[in-house]
Amino acid sequence: MPESIRPVPPATRPVAPTRSGPAGQAPAPGTASFADVLATRQAGGLRFSAHAQQRLATRGIDLAAGDLARLHQAVDQASAKGGHESLILLDELALIVSIDNRTVITAMDAANPQGNVFTNVDSVVIAPQRAPE
């Protein structure tokens, strides 16, 4: 009698890609990796720099889907007005965003009294208010 066929379990550890570009070549300078493109798409077209991610994590700040939508709308407004480096005020959160790169550079909440001076910004956007619940 033939032996029954069993499914092969999935790999227990993630498999890292061995190539970073066509034919094993590194991606061209200025070219985003697949992971970067995926993260950008998942955040509504916005990226968060490693510094911004660290600031949000250490301060316990979580952005809900509605907050990300409001941030995305504020970035669009700054872009429409010609902004390049913007301070975006999202409720009790201040974010410095590179509008050209659509990248959140850093974040600060109102609970942190230090660093309340912002330089090298050319625009300020007050994000649209939350919809009443």
HELIX and SHEET records of a PDB file:
HELIX    1   1 PRO A   22  GLY A   24  5                                   3    
HELIX    2   2 PHE A   34  GLN A   42  1                                   9    
HELIX    3   3 ALA A   50  THR A   58  1                                   9    
HELIX    4   4 ALA A   65  ALA A   80  1                                  16    
SHEET    1   A 5 ARG A  47  PHE A  48  0                                        
SHEET    2   A 5 THR A 103  ASP A 109  1                                        
SHEET    3   A 5 LEU A  93  SER A  98 -1                                        
SHEET    4   A 5 GLU A  85  LEU A  90 -1                                        
SHEET    5   A 5 SER A 123  ILE A 126  1                                        
END                                                                             
